[in-house]
């Protein structure tokens, strides 16, 4: 697989746009309406937040991807349309209707997503104007504008794409994502939109998306909060002419591996761009009794506020890593654990190993900090990603609404 043009318009037949609608009413000029559309109807799949409190667009889009078909998605930033009651549902449906009308589609073929402040009704007059502007600007080169339009506290747009050979034909998978705060496992803790010109059956697309999300977005954490608006939606239009990817076929694993590569790249970028973050933290757990234990252990270390703070301060306080492993719920014998910071061993068979504090501090000052724990309890392993906890995280979230 080789890197190609990035973003949701990298695959054949997809167009996108971003427009400024001033949804927050602050006159910033920021793009805050994104529109993504395919020339032809697509197989669709989705994975959504497990939060009991689900935003109106999540409820609408969850129902529509359940039918397995979409052709477009409309997204706004700056307002989550969450906890907005019956009016919120009507507004989400109206967003889909407006986009459908502009694209000459059935509203049932349009997904809806929102991100931003919870508990504030959408300014539908501005939303409508933004959708019209985005529809007029749709272009095969509009992927970056769409990626900019879905951002909230993100500091940069997150896009990627790969090419993969399926049955002798080259297909492309492209994606964009946003996420910086309220990032924690249990799906998906951000917004992500995936496009592909491979032909994929609904069952295969849903299975591959869920598996890839489990290994990527469900293995990142920034702050322990799971949002009301999280979703990953995938669209496959088949225009590359590949054999149909279906469960149990050789093509399925090839497609699933490429999709996982795309989502892991975006997951790392989301963790790296956590609110106020200065460093990406990667935690590798090896030798766990089960995959679930490995995931629990890795996520606990990444999610530990004390570990995150120590990384921010470049303090090699490795006991915090062991403490997080211990409360993670994973089963292991502490007397057998080995621990490394980068290539520097800090613990062997449950006992401390003398190490150079200056070397450790230098490793902790790198933009990527890697901890590896070997539990010697089995053969399972997992990797999780997070970021350091900084003063800026409090500053950003202390004034998010105002």
C-alpha positions as CSV (number, residue, x, y, z in Angstrom):
1,X,0.0,0.0,0.0
2,X,1.2,3.4,-0.9
3,X,0.3,6.9,0.4
4,X,-1.9,8.8,-2.1
5,X,-3.9,12.1,-2.2
6,X,-5.3,12.4,1.3
7,X,-8.8,13.0,2.5
8,X,-12.4,12.0,1.7
9,X,-12.2,13.0,-2.0
10,X,-9.2,10.7,-2.7
11,X,-11.4,7.8,-3.8
12,X,-13.1,8.1,-7.2
13,X,-16.6,9.7,-7.3
14,X,-16.5,11.7,-4.1
15,X,-16.8,15.5,-3.7
16,X,-16.7,17.7,-0.6
17,X,-16.8,21.3,0.5
18,X,-16.6,23.4,3.6
19,X,-18.4,26.7,4.1
20,X,-18.6,29.4,6.8
21,X,-22.1,29.8,8.3
22,X,-21.1,31.6,11.6
23,X,-23.0,29.0,13.6
24,X,-21.4,30.3,16.9
25,X,-22.4,33.8,16.0
26,X,-19.0,35.3,16.7
27,X,-18.1,36.4,13.2
28,X,-14.9,34.4,13.2
29,X,-15.2,33.4,9.5
30,X,-14.3,29.8,10.4
31,X,-15.6,27.2,8.1
32,X,-18.3,25.3,10.1
33,X,-20.5,23.4,7.6
34,X,-19.0,20.4,5.7
35,X,-20.7,18.5,2.9
36,X,-19.6,15.2,1.5
37,X,-21.3,13.5,-1.4
38,X,-20.8,10.6,-3.9
39,X,-21.8,10.6,-7.5
40,X,-23.7,7.4,-6.9
41,X,-25.4,5.7,-3.9
42,X,-23.1,4.0,-1.5
43,X,-23.0,1.1,0.9
44,X,-22.9,2.6,4.3
45,X,-21.9,1.6,7.8
46,X,-21.5,3.4,11.1
47,X,-20.1,3.0,14.7
48,X,-21.5,5.4,17.3
49,X,-21.0,6.6,20.9
50,X,-22.0,4.3,23.7
51,X,-23.0,7.3,25.8
52,X,-26.7,6.9,26.9
53,X,-27.1,10.6,26.1
54,X,-27.0,10.6,22.3
55,X,-27.2,13.8,20.2
56,X,-30.0,14.2,17.7
57,X,-27.8,13.7,14.6
58,X,-26.4,10.4,16.0
59,X,-30.0,9.1,16.4
60,X,-30.9,10.1,12.8
61,X,-27.7,8.8,11.2
62,X,-27.7,5.6,13.2
63,X,-31.1,4.7,11.8
64,X,-30.0,5.6,8.2
65,X,-26.8,3.6,8.2
66,X,-28.8,0.7,9.7
67,X,-30.5,0.5,6.3
68,X,-27.0,0.2,4.7
69,X,-27.3,3.0,2.1
70,X,-26.2,6.7,2.1
71,X,-25.0,9.0,-0.6
72,X,-24.0,12.1,1.3
73,X,-23.3,13.4,4.8
74,X,-23.7,17.0,6.1
75,X,-21.8,18.1,9.2
76,X,-21.8,21.2,11.3
77,X,-19.2,22.3,14.0
78,X,-19.7,24.9,16.7
79,X,-23.0,23.3,18.0
80,X,-23.5,19.7,19.1
81,X,-27.3,19.7,18.7
82,X,-27.3,17.5,21.8
83,X,-29.8,17.7,24.7
84,X,-32.0,19.8,22.5
85,X,-35.2,17.7,22.8
86,X,-37.7,17.2,20.0
87,X,-36.6,20.4,18.3
88,X,-33.1,19.0,18.0
89,X,-34.4,16.0,16.1
90,X,-36.4,18.2,13.8
91,X,-33.4,20.3,13.2
92,X,-31.2,17.2,12.4
93,X,-33.8,16.0,10.0
94,X,-34.1,19.5,8.4
95,X,-30.3,19.5,7.9
96,X,-30.6,16.3,6.0
97,X,-33.6,17.6,4.0
98,X,-31.8,20.8,3.0
99,X,-28.7,18.9,1.9
100,X,-30.8,16.4,0.0
101,X,-32.7,19.1,-1.8
102,X,-29.5,20.8,-2.8
103,X,-28.1,17.5,-4.1
104,X,-31.4,16.2,-5.7
105,X,-31.4,13.2,-3.4
106,X,-33.8,11.5,-1.0
107,X,-33.3,12.8,2.6
108,X,-32.9,9.1,3.6
109,X,-29.7,9.0,1.7
110,X,-28.1,11.9,3.7
111,X,-26.4,11.3,7.1
112,X,-26.1,14.1,9.6
113,X,-23.4,14.9,12.2
114,X,-22.8,17.8,14.6
115,X,-20.0,18.8,17.0
116,X,-19.6,21.6,19.5
117,X,-21.4,23.0,22.5
118,X,-24.1,20.8,24.1
119,X,-27.6,22.1,25.0
120,X,-27.9,25.0,22.6
121,X,-30.4,24.9,19.7
122,X,-29.0,25.1,16.2
123,X,-29.4,28.5,14.5
124,X,-31.2,26.9,11.5
125,X,-31.3,30.1,9.3
126,X,-27.5,30.2,9.4
127,X,-27.2,26.4,9.0
128,X,-29.4,26.5,5.9
129,X,-27.3,29.3,4.3
130,X,-24.1,27.3,5.1
131,X,-25.5,24.1,3.5
132,X,-26.5,26.0,0.4
133,X,-23.0,27.6,0.2
134,X,-21.3,24.2,0.7
135,X,-23.5,22.5,-2.0
136,X,-22.5,25.2,-4.5
137,X,-18.8,24.7,-3.7
138,X,-18.8,20.8,-3.9
139,X,-15.6,19.7,-5.6
140,X,-13.3,16.6,-6.0
141,X,-10.7,19.0,-4.5
142,X,-12.8,20.1,-1.5
143,X,-11.6,17.5,1.0
144,X,-9.4,19.9,2.9
145,X,-12.1,22.5,3.3
146,X,-14.5,19.8,4.6
147,X,-11.8,18.7,7.1
148,X,-11.3,22.3,8.3
149,X,-15.1,22.8,8.7
150,X,-15.6,19.9,11.1
151,X,-12.9,21.1,13.5
152,X,-13.6,22.5,17.0
153,X,-10.6,22.8,19.3
154,X,-8.4,20.8,16.9
155,X,-5.3,22.7,15.9
156,X,-5.0,21.1,12.5
157,X,-7.2,19.1,10.1
158,X,-6.8,15.3,10.2
159,X,-6.9,13.5,6.8
160,X,-5.3,10.4,5.2
161,X,-5.7,7.9,2.4
162,X,-4.2,4.7,1.2
163,X,-4.4,2.7,-2.0
164,X,-4.8,-1.1,-2.0
165,X,-5.1,-3.8,-4.7
166,X,-8.3,-5.8,-4.5
167,X,-8.8,-8.6,-7.0
168,X,-6.4,-7.0,-9.5
169,X,-8.0,-3.5,-9.2
170,X,-6.6,-0.5,-7.3
171,X,-9.0,0.9,-4.8
172,X,-8.6,3.9,-2.5
173,X,-9.7,4.5,1.1
174,X,-9.8,8.1,2.2
175,X,-10.9,9.6,5.5
176,X,-11.1,12.8,7.6
177,X,-11.6,13.1,11.4
178,X,-11.9,15.7,14.1
179,X,-11.2,15.2,17.8
180,X,-9.2,16.9,20.5
181,X,-11.2,16.8,23.7
182,X,-13.8,14.4,25.2
183,X,-11.7,11.6,23.8
184,X,-12.0,8.2,25.5
185,X,-12.7,4.6,24.5
186,X,-16.2,3.3,23.9
187,X,-16.7,4.6,20.4
188,X,-15.6,6.6,19.0
189,X,-14.9,9.8,20.9
190,X,-14.8,12.0,17.8
191,X,-16.2,12.3,14.3
192,X,-14.7,10.4,11.4
193,X,-15.9,10.0,7.8
194,X,-14.4,7.3,5.6
195,X,-14.8,6.9,1.9
196,X,-13.8,4.2,-0.5
197,X,-14.3,3.4,-4.2
198,X,-14.1,-0.3,-3.5
199,X,-17.3,-2.3,-3.8
200,X,-18.1,-3.6,-0.3
201,X,-21.2,-5.4,1.0
202,X,-23.0,-3.8,3.9
203,X,-22.1,-6.7,6.2
204,X,-18.4,-6.5,5.3
205,X,-18.2,-2.8,5.6
206,X,-19.9,-2.8,9.1
207,X,-17.7,-5.7,10.3
208,X,-14.4,-4.2,9.0
209,X,-15.4,-0.7,10.4
210,X,-16.2,-2.0,13.9
211,X,-13.0,-4.1,14.0
212,X,-10.8,-1.2,12.9
213,X,-12.5,1.2,15.3
214,X,-11.9,-1.3,18.2
215,X,-8.2,-1.3,17.3
216,X,-7.8,2.4,16.7
217,X,-10.4,4.9,18.1
218,X,-11.3,2.6,21.0
219,X,-7.6,2.6,22.0
220,X,-7.1,6.4,22.4
221,X,-7.8,8.7,25.4
222,X,-7.3,12.3,26.0
223,X,-9.4,13.1,29.1
224,X,-11.6,10.2,30.1
225,X,-14.8,11.8,28.6
226,X,-16.9,10.1,26.0
227,X,-19.0,12.5,24.0
228,X,-22.7,12.6,23.1
229,X,-21.9,13.0,19.4
230,X,-19.3,10.4,18.5
231,X,-19.6,8.6,15.2
232,X,-17.6,7.0,12.4
233,X,-19.4,6.7,9.1
234,X,-18.1,4.8,6.1
235,X,-19.3,5.1,2.5
236,X,-18.3,2.7,-0.3
237,X,-19.4,3.6,-3.9
238,X,-17.8,0.7,-5.9
239,X,-16.5,3.0,-8.7
240,X,-13.0,1.4,-8.6
241,X,-14.6,-1.8,-10.2
242,X,-13.1,-4.2,-7.6
243,X,-14.6,-7.6,-6.9
244,X,-17.2,-7.2,-4.1
245,X,-15.6,-7.4,-0.7
246,X,-17.8,-9.7,1.4
247,X,-17.2,-11.5,4.7
248,X,-15.1,-14.6,4.4
249,X,-13.5,-13.7,1.0
250,X,-9.8,-13.1,0.5
251,X,-10.6,-9.5,-0.5
252,X,-12.2,-8.9,2.9
253,X,-9.0,-9.2,4.9
254,X,-7.1,-7.0,2.4
255,X,-9.7,-4.3,2.7
256,X,-10.0,-4.7,6.5
257,X,-6.2,-4.3,6.9
258,X,-6.1,-1.2,4.8
259,X,-9.1,0.3,6.7
260,X,-7.4,-0.4,10.0
261,X,-4.2,1.3,8.7
262,X,-6.3,4.4,7.9
263,X,-8.1,4.6,11.2
264,X,-4.9,4.0,13.3
265,X,-3.2,6.9,11.6
266,X,-6.2,9.1,12.4
267,X,-6.4,7.8,16.0
268,X,-2.8,8.7,16.6
269,X,-3.3,12.2,15.2
270,X,-6.3,12.7,17.4
271,X,-4.3,11.7,20.5
272,X,-1.4,13.8,19.4
273,X,-3.7,16.8,19.0
274,X,-5.4,16.4,22.4
275,X,-6.5,19.7,24.0
276,X,-3.4,21.4,25.2
277,X,-1.2,18.4,24.5
278,X,2.5,18.7,23.7
279,X,3.4,15.0,23.4
280,X,1.9,11.8,22.0
281,X,2.0,8.9,24.5
282,X,2.1,5.3,23.2
283,X,1.6,2.4,25.6
284,X,2.4,-1.1,24.4
285,X,1.4,-4.0,26.6
286,X,2.8,-7.4,25.8
287,X,2.4,-10.9,27.4
288,X,-1.1,-10.3,28.6
289,X,-3.4,-13.2,29.5
290,X,-6.0,-12.1,26.9
291,X,-6.6,-9.4,24.3
292,X,-9.1,-7.8,26.7
293,X,-6.6,-7.7,29.5
294,X,-4.0,-6.2,27.1
295,X,-6.4,-3.5,26.0
296,X,-7.5,-2.8,29.6
297,X,-3.9,-2.4,30.7
298,X,-2.8,-0.2,27.9
299,X,-5.8,2.1,28.1
300,X,-5.4,2.5,31.9
301,X,-1.9,3.7,31.6
302,X,-2.8,6.1,28.7
303,X,-5.7,7.4,30.7
304,X,-3.9,7.9,34.0
305,X,-3.9,11.6,34.9
306,X,-0.8,11.0,37.0
307,X,1.1,9.3,34.1
308,X,0.0,12.1,31.7
309,X,1.1,14.8,34.1
310,X,4.5,13.1,34.7
311,X,5.1,12.9,30.9
312,X,4.2,16.6,30.7
313,X,6.8,17.4,33.4
314,X,9.4,14.9,31.9
315,X,9.4,13.2,35.3
316,X,10.4,9.5,35.1
317,X,8.0,8.5,37.8
318,X,7.5,5.0,36.4
319,X,5.7,3.8,39.6
320,X,2.6,5.6,38.2
321,X,2.6,3.2,35.2
322,X,2.7,0.2,37.5
323,X,-0.1,1.6,39.6
324,X,-2.3,2.1,36.5
325,X,-1.5,-1.4,35.3
326,X,-2.6,-2.7,38.7
327,X,-6.0,-1.0,38.8
328,X,-6.7,-1.7,35.1
329,X,-8.5,-5.0,35.8
330,X,-5.9,-7.0,33.9
331,X,-4.8,-10.2,35.7
332,X,-1.0,-10.6,36.1
333,X,1.7,-11.2,38.7
334,X,3.4,-7.9,39.5
335,X,6.6,-9.8,40.4
336,X,7.0,-10.8,36.7
337,X,6.5,-7.4,35.0
338,X,9.2,-5.8,32.9
339,X,8.9,-2.1,32.0
340,X,10.6,0.2,29.5
341,X,10.6,3.9,28.6
342,X,11.5,3.9,25.0
343,X,14.6,1.6,24.9
344,X,15.5,2.3,28.6
345,X,14.5,-0.5,31.0
346,X,13.2,0.6,34.3
347,X,11.9,-2.6,35.8
348,X,12.7,-6.3,35.4
349,X,10.8,-9.2,37.0
350,X,8.9,-6.8,39.2
351,X,12.0,-5.1,40.6
352,X,13.5,-1.6,39.8
353,X,16.4,-1.4,37.4
354,X,18.9,1.4,37.9
355,X,18.7,3.9,35.0
356,X,20.2,7.3,34.1
357,X,17.7,10.0,35.1
358,X,19.0,12.4,32.4
359,X,18.5,9.8,29.7
360,X,15.0,9.2,31.0
361,X,14.2,12.9,31.1
362,X,15.5,13.3,27.5
363,X,13.2,10.5,26.3
364,X,10.2,12.1,28.1
365,X,10.9,15.4,26.3
366,X,10.5,13.8,22.9
367,X,7.3,14.6,20.9
368,X,6.4,10.8,21.2
369,X,6.9,9.0,24.5
370,X,6.6,5.2,24.4
371,X,6.1,2.9,27.4
372,X,6.3,-0.9,27.0
373,X,5.1,-3.3,29.7
374,X,5.6,-7.0,29.4
375,X,3.3,-8.8,31.9
376,X,4.5,-12.4,31.3
377,X,1.0,-13.7,31.8
378,X,0.2,-14.9,28.2
379,X,0.6,-14.1,24.6
380,X,-1.8,-11.2,24.0
381,X,-0.7,-7.7,23.2
382,X,-2.3,-4.3,22.5
383,X,-1.3,-0.7,22.0
384,X,-3.1,2.5,23.2
385,X,-2.4,6.1,22.5
386,X,-2.9,9.3,24.6
387,X,-1.3,12.6,25.3
388,X,0.2,14.5,28.2
389,X,-2.0,16.6,30.6
390,X,-1.0,20.3,30.5
391,X,-2.1,23.6,32.0
392,X,-3.7,24.5,28.6
393,X,-6.2,21.6,28.9
394,X,-7.8,23.4,31.8
395,X,-7.6,26.8,30.1
396,X,-9.3,25.5,27.0
397,X,-12.1,23.7,28.8
398,X,-12.6,26.3,31.5
399,X,-13.8,28.7,28.8
400,X,-15.1,26.3,26.1
401,X,-18.7,27.6,26.1
402,X,-17.9,31.3,26.6
